Amino acid sequence: MHGQDTAGDVYDDGRLRVEHDNYYVSWDGQPLKFPRTEFLLLSRLVQNAARIVRAEELWRHAWGDAKPYNPESLHVHIYRLRNKLTPFGMQIETMVNVGYRLLVAAEPARAPHEDATDPARQRRVSS
């Protein structure tokens, strides 16, 4: 599938799928597990893919009005989420004093050992 399906409660760009109402995330059909708070942050970010989401909005989406806004706590949760998404080629950019933006790469990042064993790469390097 090309493009993004954002109908109803589902975000699907062909690689990343987030079912907002079902608390479900998958990458290339493989389910990914996230704690509830990280899922809620990811859900809000993909609903606004490639756009900046204000930090306060992310906080309200994940914690509601039950807890006062705490930028340090939000930063820790974003840090954990960022570490889980990076292997899949997704990045969360920090816009200082503003918010965060999710960027989904067309292809996931390759581990360094994958390039070394790639026969096509070996041919290019040795040519």
C-alpha positions as CSV (number, residue, x, y, z in Angstrom):
1,M,0.0,0.0,0.0
2,H,1.3,3.5,-0.8
3,G,0.2,6.6,0.9
4,Q,-1.4,6.7,4.3
5,D,-4.6,5.2,5.4
6,T,-5.9,7.3,8.3
7,A,-9.5,6.3,8.1
8,G,-11.2,6.1,11.5
9,D,-9.0,4.8,14.2
10,V,-6.2,3.4,12.0
11,Y,-2.9,4.9,10.7
12,D,-1.3,2.7,8.0
13,D,1.5,3.9,5.7
14,G,2.3,0.4,4.4
15,R,5.0,-0.3,7.0
16,L,3.8,1.2,10.2
17,R,0.3,0.4,11.4
18,V,-1.3,1.9,14.5
19,E,-4.8,1.0,15.5
20,H,-5.6,3.8,18.0
21,D,-8.7,2.3,19.5
22,N,-7.2,-1.2,19.8
23,Y,-3.9,-0.2,21.3
24,Y,-2.2,-2.1,18.4
25,V,1.1,-1.3,16.6
26,S,2.9,-3.3,13.9
27,W,5.8,-2.8,11.6
28,D,5.7,-4.8,8.3
29,G,3.0,-7.0,9.9
30,Q,5.0,-7.8,13.0
31,P,3.3,-6.7,16.2
32,L,5.2,-4.2,18.5
33,K,4.5,-3.9,22.2
34,F,4.5,-0.6,24.0
35,P,3.5,0.4,27.5
36,R,0.2,2.3,27.5
37,T,1.8,5.8,28.0
38,E,4.3,5.2,25.1
39,F,1.4,3.9,22.9
40,L,-0.6,7.0,23.6
41,L,2.3,9.3,22.7
42,L,3.0,7.3,19.5
43,S,-0.7,7.4,18.7
44,R,-0.8,11.2,18.9
45,L,2.4,11.6,16.9
46,V,1.2,9.4,14.0
47,Q,-2.1,11.2,13.9
48,N,0.0,14.3,13.1
49,A,2.8,12.5,11.2
50,A,5.6,14.8,10.0
51,R,3.9,17.8,11.9
52,I,5.0,19.2,15.2
53,V,2.8,18.2,18.1
54,R,3.0,20.6,21.1
55,A,4.5,19.0,24.2
56,E,1.4,20.1,26.2
57,E,-0.9,18.4,23.8
58,L,1.1,15.1,24.0
59,W,0.9,15.4,27.8
60,R,-2.9,15.9,27.8
61,H,-3.3,13.0,25.4
62,A,-1.3,10.6,27.5
63,W,-2.2,11.8,31.1
64,G,-5.3,13.9,30.7
65,D,-5.8,16.7,33.2
66,A,-5.2,14.3,36.1
67,K,-1.5,15.3,36.4
68,P,0.0,18.8,36.0
69,Y,2.2,19.2,32.9
70,N,5.7,17.9,33.6
71,P,8.1,18.5,30.7
72,E,10.9,16.4,32.3
73,S,8.7,13.4,32.7
74,L,7.4,13.8,29.1
75,H,11.0,14.0,27.9
76,V,11.9,10.7,29.6
77,H,8.9,8.9,28.0
78,I,9.8,10.4,24.6
79,Y,13.4,9.2,25.1
80,R,12.2,5.6,25.8
81,L,9.9,5.7,22.8
82,R,12.6,7.1,20.6
83,N,14.9,4.3,21.5
84,K,12.3,1.7,20.6
85,L,11.4,3.3,17.3
86,T,14.9,4.0,16.0
87,P,15.7,0.4,14.8
88,F,12.7,0.7,12.5
89,G,13.8,3.9,10.8
90,M,11.5,6.1,12.8
91,Q,12.7,9.3,14.4
92,I,11.2,11.6,16.9
93,E,12.6,15.1,16.5
94,T,12.6,17.5,19.4
95,M,11.6,21.0,18.6
96,V,13.0,22.8,21.7
97,N,10.4,24.7,23.8
98,V,7.7,23.6,21.3
99,G,7.1,19.9,20.9
100,Y,7.9,16.8,18.9
101,R,7.6,15.5,15.4
102,L,7.6,11.8,14.2
103,L,9.4,11.1,11.0
104,V,9.0,7.7,9.4
105,A,11.7,6.6,7.0
106,A,10.9,4.8,3.8
107,E,13.4,2.1,4.7
108,P,14.5,1.1,8.2
109,A,18.1,1.8,9.2
110,R,20.4,-1.1,8.5
111,A,22.6,-2.5,11.3
112,P,26.3,-2.1,10.5
113,H,26.9,-5.9,10.2
114,E,24.2,-6.1,7.5
115,D,26.1,-3.8,5.1
116,A,29.3,-5.8,5.6
117,T,27.6,-9.1,4.5
118,D,25.7,-7.5,1.6
119,P,27.2,-9.1,-1.6
120,A,26.2,-6.0,-3.7
121,R,28.0,-3.7,-1.3
122,Q,31.1,-5.9,-1.3
123,R,31.2,-5.7,-5.1
124,R,30.9,-1.9,-5.1
125,V,33.6,-1.6,-2.4
126,S,36.0,-3.9,-4.2
127,S,35.5,-2.4,-7.7
